[in-house]
Amino acid sequence: MRKIHVIGIGAGDPDQLTLQAVRALRSTDVFFVLDKGEVKSDLTRLRRDLLDAHVPAGTYRVVEARDPERDRSAGGSAYSPAVGDWRSARAGIYERMISEELGADETGAFLVWGDPALYDSTLGILEEVLHKGAVAFEHDVIPGISSVSALVARHRTGLNRVARPVHITTGRRLAEGFPEGVDDVVVMLDAHQTFRQYADQDIDIYWGAYIGTPDEILASGPIAEAAPRIERLRAEARERKGWIMDTYLLRRNPDHT
């Protein structure tokens, strides 16, 4: 029976790998990597650097495939179907790589940024592959240090305050309104800097981009003061690299609950 590891590799720093993740890396014969194109080639390079740092050379091989394009213009009711189409296209690629590139008794692995359980599609896509029934495999999941954990560590703060909940959401959801009943909100996948619409409220922001990599950028402070600085840093970084991955924590003054 083929076996697949789904390995959380942290936010980008090779030192953030857990011992469990290193053991899984060293037991892998084939690493599957989706290439996101020249603009994001440094993401592929970071994965290869990680393997060079932790896995003996000559003990594995890397199989790459081009990541399918997703319709990022789809909004409103079209958003979920567009994501579903993209995931199904990925499932087809995963199925082909596993069936054609992984021997019957070999172990393969997908390296997942951050933690596989938090805003990542790999586990759902593998379930879709198994459901189709064309290829069989066992799989396990190795948790990783998420960008959320790395973000608050770099800002030397916590996710929640005493006896209070924390909410993790997306920029798309935040645009619909600040979640009720919480004062600490982590926002991921925000391409539109939605935090700006809360600049008139007593809220602090803890922001980070490319967390855990040599390109890491951090900024924090009251939104009204920090937002212009973050906008400038974000625009400069996107112009320089062609892409950006950022995450932030919004912390509202509890007097305003």
C-alpha positions in Angstrom: 0.0 0.0 0.0 1.3 3.4 -0.9 1.7 5.9 2.0 1.4 9.7 2.0 2.7 12.1 4.6 1.0 15.5 4.7 3.7 17.5 6.5 3.3 20.9 8.0 6.6 22.7 7.4 6.0 25.9 9.3 5.8 29.4 7.9 9.2 29.3 6.1 12.0 29.0 8.6 13.7 25.6 8.4 14.3 25.8 12.1 10.6 25.7 12.7 10.3 22.1 11.7 9.2 19.7 14.5 11.2 16.5 15.2 8.2 14.6 14.0 8.2 16.4 10.7 12.0 15.7 10.3 11.4 12.0 10.9 8.6 12.0 8.3 10.8 13.9 5.8 13.5 11.3 6.2 11.1 8.4 5.7 9.9 9.8 2.4 10.9 8.5 -1.0 9.1 11.0 -3.2 8.2 14.7 -2.5 5.3 16.1 -4.6 5.6 19.9 -5.3 3.2 22.1 -7.2 5.1 24.8 -9.1 3.3 28.2 -8.9 5.3 29.7 -11.8 8.3 32.0 -12.0 6.8 34.7 -9.9 6.6 32.4 -6.9 9.6 30.3 -7.7 11.2 31.2 -4.4 8.4 29.2 -2.7 9.7 26.1 -4.5 13.3 27.0 -3.6 12.4 27.4 0.1 11.0 23.8 0.0 14.2 22.5 -1.6 16.3 24.4 0.9 14.4 22.8 3.7 15.0 19.3 2.2 18.7 20.1 1.8 18.9 21.1 5.5 17.1 18.1 6.9 17.2 15.1 4.5 20.4 13.3 3.3 21.1 13.9 -0.4 20.4 11.0 -2.7 17.7 9.4 -0.5 14.7 10.9 -2.2 13.4 12.4 -5.4 11.2 15.4 -6.1 8.3 15.4 -8.6 6.9 18.7 -9.7 3.7 19.7 -11.5 2.3 23.0 -12.5 -0.4 24.3 -10.1 -3.7 25.0 -12.0 -4.8 28.5 -12.2 -7.8 29.6 -10.0 -10.3 32.2 -11.2 -9.5 35.0 -8.7 -12.0 37.3 -10.3 -14.9 35.2 -9.1 -16.8 36.9 -6.3 -20.1 36.6 -4.4 -22.0 33.4 -5.2 -19.4 32.5 -7.8 -16.5 32.3 -5.3 -17.2 28.8 -3.8 -17.8 27.1 -7.2 -14.6 28.7 -8.6 -12.6 27.3 -5.6 -14.3 23.9 -6.1 -13.2 23.8 -9.7 -9.7 24.7 -8.8 -9.6 22.0 -6.0 -10.9 19.4 -8.5 -8.2 20.3 -11.0 -5.6 19.9 -8.2 -7.1 16.5 -7.3 -6.6 15.3 -10.8 -2.9 16.3 -10.7 -2.5 14.7 -7.3 -4.1 11.5 -8.5 -1.8 11.4 -11.6 1.4 12.1 -9.6 0.6 9.4 -6.9 -0.4 6.7 -9.4 2.4 7.4 -11.9 5.3 8.5 -9.7 4.9 6.6 -6.4 5.7 2.9 -6.3 3.4 0.5 -4.6 5.5 0.2 -1.5 6.9 3.8 -1.5 6.1 6.8 0.7 5.3 10.1 -0.8 4.8 13.5 0.9 3.2 16.9 0.4 4.9 19.8 2.1 2.3 22.2 3.5 3.1 25.7 4.5 2.2 26.3 8.1 -0.2 23.7 9.5 -2.3 21.4 7.2 -5.4 21.9 9.3 -5.5 25.7 9.0 -6.7 27.2 5.7 -5.1 24.7 3.5 -6.7 22.5 0.9 -4.4 19.5 0.8 -6.3 17.2 3.1 -9.6 17.9 1.4 -8.1 17.3 -2.0 -6.6 14.0 -0.9 -10.0 12.9 0.4 -11.4 13.7 -3.1 -8.7 11.6 -4.7 -9.5 8.7 -2.4 -13.3 9.1 -3.0 -12.8 8.7 -6.8 -11.2 5.3 -6.1 -8.7 5.3 -9.0 -5.7 5.1 -6.7 -5.4 3.8 -3.1 -3.1 5.0 -0.3 -2.8 5.5 3.4 -2.0 8.9 4.7 -1.1 10.7 7.9 -0.8 14.3 9.0 2.1 16.0 10.8 1.1 19.3 12.3 3.2 22.4 11.7 3.8 25.8 13.1 1.3 28.0 11.4 1.8 31.6 10.2 -0.6 32.5 13.0 1.6 31.1 15.7 4.7 32.5 14.1 3.1 36.0 13.8 2.2 36.4 17.5 5.6 34.9 18.5 7.4 37.5 16.4 5.3 40.3 17.9 5.8 38.8 21.4 2.1 38.6 22.2 -0.6 36.0 22.6 -3.6 35.1 20.4 -6.1 35.6 23.2 -6.5 37.4 26.5 -7.6 35.9 29.8 -10.9 34.1 29.6 -11.6 35.5 26.1 -12.0 33.7 22.8 -10.0 34.3 19.6 -11.5 34.2 16.1 -9.7 33.2 12.9 -11.2 34.3 9.7 -10.5 35.6 6.2 -10.4 39.0 4.7 -13.5 38.2 2.7 -15.4 37.5 5.9 -14.0 40.5 7.8 -15.3 42.7 5.1 -18.8 41.6 6.1 -18.3 43.0 9.6 -16.2 42.5 12.8 -17.1 39.2 14.4 -19.5 39.5 17.3 -18.5 38.5 20.8 -14.7 38.6 20.2 -12.1 41.2 20.6 -9.1 39.3 19.1 -9.4 38.4 15.4 -6.8 36.8 13.3 -7.2 37.5 9.6 -5.7 35.4 6.8 -6.0 35.5 3.0 -6.7 39.2 2.8 -5.7 40.6 -0.6 -7.6 43.9 0.0 -6.3 45.1 3.3 -9.7 45.0 4.9 -8.3 46.2 8.2 -8.5 49.7 6.8 -12.3 49.8 7.2 -11.8 49.7 11.0 -9.3 52.5 11.2 -11.8 54.7 13.1 -12.1 52.2 16.0 -9.9 51.6 19.0 -8.1 48.5 17.6 -4.5 47.5 17.5 -3.1 45.6 14.6 -0.1 43.1 14.6 0.8 42.5 11.0 3.4 40.3 9.3 4.3 39.3 5.7 6.6 36.5 4.5 6.8 35.4 8.1 9.7 33.1 8.9 11.6 33.8 5.7 14.5 36.2 5.0 12.0 38.6 3.5 9.9 38.9 6.7 8.3 42.3 7.4 6.5 43.2 10.6 4.4 46.2 11.7 2.1 47.0 14.6 0.2 49.7 16.4 -3.2 51.3 16.4 -4.8 50.8 13.0 -5.2 54.5 12.4 -1.5 55.0 12.7 -0.2 51.6 11.4 -2.5 51.3 8.3 -0.6 53.8 6.1 2.7 52.2 7.0 1.4 48.7 6.3 -0.1 49.8 3.0 3.3 51.2 1.9 5.3 48.2 3.1 2.9 45.8 1.4 2.9 47.7 -1.9 6.7 47.9 -2.0 7.1 44.2 -1.2 4.5 43.1 -3.8 6.2 45.3 -6.4 9.6 43.8 -5.5 8.6 40.1 -5.3 5.5 40.0 -7.4 3.4 38.3 -4.7 2.8 38.6 -1.0 1.6 36.4 1.9 0.6 38.2 5.0 -1.4 37.6 8.2 -2.5 39.9 11.0 -4.2 40.0 14.4 -6.7 42.7 15.2 -7.0 43.4 19.0 -9.9 45.6 20.0 -9.9 47.5 23.3 -12.3 45.5 25.6 -14.0 48.7 26.7 -15.6 48.7 23.2 -17.3 45.3 23.4 
